[in-house]
Amino acid sequence: MALLEVKQLRAAYGQTRVLHGIDFSLEEGSITALLGANGAGKTTTLRALCAMVRTEGTIRFNDKDIQGKKTEDVARMGVAHVPDGRGTFLNLTTEENLRLGAYARRDRRAVEEDLERVYGYFPRLRERRRQQAGTLSGGEQQMLAVSRALMLRPRLMLLDEPSFGLAPLLVRELFAILRAINREARVSLLIVEQNAAMALELADHAYLIETGRVVLSGKSIELKSNDGVRKSYLGY
């Protein structure tokens, strides 16, 4: 059963149309990647799912229509967004940032359990729990952004360029943890990623977007062997 179904999704900033009728779906428990060049509409797609831009079309999450809902209502339904630029509250401590991620929850004991679970995934954040977030390294801030989203206890996590600005070794570490989160916490992932090779290595399924339209989709292993994808996005 599809956790997320998107049909004929259109989105615009003012008079500028960015998405031109995108169709895609995401299965419960899966990892799906959105690939494409800068300006293709990948980030706008994630923002459209979170009601951050004006949209038309159909968006169904967990078999419920979420088109027209407010951003905070979408989050309460179980959709967590890790934006590009990370969205960290720089003047707050690491732990204060994490607790803000659970702002909509009332299950205090479970919040404490999830805090410990997050520190298990990212031990460096435990070491820096009292440290001001603005003094963390870029990699640590990305870990914090992912962890804050996890504190919502989402069913679906939207990640926008999680590898941006990170050293290759740290990217591999982060992606390994994302795979563990998907497998152990059963959180479905929708990832926008410029590093197509890493994204296809992580994802089960992928969609290629060009100028606001899906032009290719399939299992990740199929896209890896596609000549056009290899030449344009994988560099070989």
N, C-alpha and C positions, 0 to 999 in steps of 0.2 A: 504494500500500500504506500502511495506517495505521501510523504509528510508535507511537502510543498508542491503546489501546482500553479504555474504561471502561464496565462494564456493572453496573447495579443496585448502585452504590456507596452504601453506608450508613456513616455515621460518627457517633461519639458522644463526648462528654466526660462520663465517669462515667455517670450515668443519663439524661443529657440528649441526646437524639437530635438531630443537626444536619442530616445528609444523609439523604434518604429515597428512595434508589434512583435515583441519577443515572446517565444514560447519555450518553456523548459520545466522540468520537474526534478525532484530530489527525493530519493527513497529514505525511509526511516533507517537510521543507523549508518548512512552512507557518508562518503566524502566526495563532494563534487567541486570541480574547478571551473572558473570562468576565465578564459584566456582571451587575449587580444592586445592590440597596440594601444599606446596612450591615446585617449580621446575616443575609444571605440564605444564606450558606454558602460564599462564594467562597474565602476564606482557608482554611477547613477543607478544601475540595477539594484545594488545593495541599498542605496538610499531610498529607492522606490519601495522596496520591501518593508522598510521601516517608516514609511509615510513621511519622509523628509523632503520629498519633492512632489509636485503635482503630477498625478498619474491618471491613466485610463486603462481599462482592461480588467482582467480577473486575477486575483491573488487569493489562493486558498491555502491555509495553514492548518494542519491537523483536521482537515475536512470542514473548516470554518472559513467563511468569507471575511478577509481582513481588509479588503479594499475600503478606503474611506475612514478607517479607524485612526485614532491619534497615536503618535509615536510611543507614548508611555503605555498605551493599552496593548500595542503589539509586543512590547517588552514583557508585560505581565502575562501574556499568553505563552511566553517561553522562547522568544526570539531575542538573542543578545548580539549586539553589533560592536565589533572592534574596528573603529574607523582608521583610515589612513591618518598618519600624524599622531596616532595612539590615544589622544584625548585624555592624557593623564592630568590630574590636578596637582600641579607642580609644587604648590605651597603646603600640601598635606603630606603626611607620612605615608609610607607604603601601606601600612595596615589600615589607616584611615581611608585610603583609596579603595582597598579591598572591601571594607565594610560598607562603603557607599554603593558598591555593586549589589549589595543585598538590601537596598533601601526599600524595595517593595515587598519584602518577606516579613512574616510575623513569627516564623518558627525559629526562635532564638537559639535553641539547643542545636538544631540542624545547621544553623549558620556557623556556629562554632566548630561543628564537625567538618563543614565544608572548608572553613578557613584552614584547618589542619590538613585537609586533603590537598588544597592548593599549595600549601607549603611543602607537601610531599612531592608534588610535581616540580616545584621550583624552589629548591632549598635555599638558593641565594636570596630569595625574597624574605625568607624567615630571618636570615642573618641581617637583613636591612629593614626589618619591620618598623623600627623607630626612626629610620632615616627619611629625610625629606625627599619626596619623589623627584623633585627637580635636580637632585644631585646624583641620581642613578645614571648609569651608562645607558646608551641607546638600546642595547640588548636587554638590560634589566627593565627598562621602561616598556619594551615590547612584551616581556614576560608579565609585567604588572597589568598591562592592558588586557591580555588574554585572561589572566587570573581574575581581574575585576569582572569580566563578562561571565566567567564560570560561577562567580558568587551569586549570580541571578538564578542559578540552577536551571539553565536553559535546555530546551530540547533541540534547538537549532542555533548554531553560532555562525555569524557572518563575519568573515575576516578580510579586511581590505589591505592588501600588500603587506602581509606579516613579515616578509623577509627584507623589506626596504631598509637600506642603510646598514645591514648587518653583515659581519664577516661570514664567509662561507661555512666555517666550522660551527659558528653559532646558529646559522640557518639550519644546518643538519640537526643540531641538538633540539632546536625549537620544533622542527617538523616531526622529529621522533616523539616528542612530548605530545604534540597534537594528535598523532596516531594513537598514542596510549590513551588520551582523553576520549577519543572516539570509541576505542575498543572497550575501555573499562567503565567509563561513565555513560556510555551510550548516547553521546552528544553528536548529532549530525552536524557536518561542517559544510559550509559553502564558502569557497576561498577564491578571491580575486588575487591574481598573482602574475607579476611580470616575468618571474623566473619560471618559464614554462616547463623546463626539464624537471625541476623540483616538484612543481605542482602536479605534473603527470605521474611522477613517481609516488606521490602521496595519495592522489585521488583514485576513486573507482571509476568515475565518469567525468567527462569534460565537455564543455561547450565553447566554441570559438565564436567570438563576437567581432563583427566589423561594421563600422558606421551605424551602430544601433540596431543591428540585426544579427540573429544567429545564422551563421553560414555553414557550420559543421558541428556535429555532435556524435558522441559514441563513447564506448569504453576507452579508458585512458590508453590501454595497450594498442587499441586501434588507431588513435590519434598519433601515438608515437611513431607508427609505421607509415603514416600518411605523408607523401612526398612534399606536399605544400606546407604542412605543419613543420616538417623537419627542416626545410630550407628557410622558412620565414621566421620560425620561433625557436627552433632547437639548434640552429647553426651548423648543420651537417647534411 
